[in-house]
Amino acid sequence: MNTGFGPLNKPVVLKNGSETITWGDGKNFVLFAGPDIIEDEGMVLETGKEIQRVTKALGIPWILKCSFDKANRQSATSFRGPGVNSALKSLEKIKGELGCALLTDVHETIQVKETAEVADVLQIPAFLSRQTDLLVETAKTGKVIHIKKGQFLAPWDMKAIAQKAVNAGNDKILLCERGTTFGYNRLINDMTGLVEMRRLGFPVIMDCTHSTQLPGATGESSGGRGDMVWPLARAAMAVGVDGIFLETHPNPEKALCDGPTSLPLKNLETVLTNLKKIWTTHF
């Protein structure tokens, strides 16, 4: 029976120094994890050290996730970061100290070249998933591309979007589920969509934190249901995914961005231990 899960014909491979990370070969799942945005260098570094400790103990490949800028904030007064140049320099320093690979997102074509010099995986935000120029420019870097499915798109719509990158010469594509708009201030997750997207031939990632968002719910920013991160992660892992994306913070209540959806860092080891057990049931 074709469940949509299992080794893909062409896995996506990333080499980071002596480490090789692979999505889609059925041997392990990959974790994207870190704070939503670089609030300060020390916090991101200490969070990264704890994630690294946990993932090494569990044998889970990990890539640091951290944004250098948040261009899609609802309010002009919301925190966007310390500034593009400063943030990229800090992320490069943190990446060097940890010896890990880095994922961060780009919002404009003018950001792509500079960001690609620092990041190993470039992310296309969900709101921008149909922006052809941005996707093509990102594809030209030759980096692994993590494309978040727009909240307004069906899983099968991602075929044409991925094809834009392929036509630009880059098939190192990861497709990400992060919830679908369901009325005002609400997202839902269709787990069959994970199977539908993976049948397009690309590894699939589940964004377990942004999927719990309540977009614009506070009037000035998005709310969220962080208590649903773990259930969504478990459900996705049971269906079968190639990676898990989650944002984690030492103190979500004081986070400057997406605190309501962030997983408390203290809970990370328990969550990943559980997900690892579910992963083993597939084989």
Summary of the structure (lengths in Angstrom):
residues: 283
radius of gyration: 17.1
end to end distance: 14.4
largest distance: 51.6
contacts: 978
relative contact order: 0.16
helix: 39%
strand: 22%
